[in-house]
Amino acid sequence: MARDTGEQALLPLGISARLGTRSPEINPAS
């Protein structure tokens, strides 16, 4: 269970970080 929770928590974080870095339009506040 710890693995699933960790992976599920890291996946969205990594995706958000990549999207934010690649697409500045998503984060106009940046």
Secondary structure, 3 states (H helix, E strand, C coil): CHHHHHHHHHHHHHHHHHHHHHCHHHCCCC
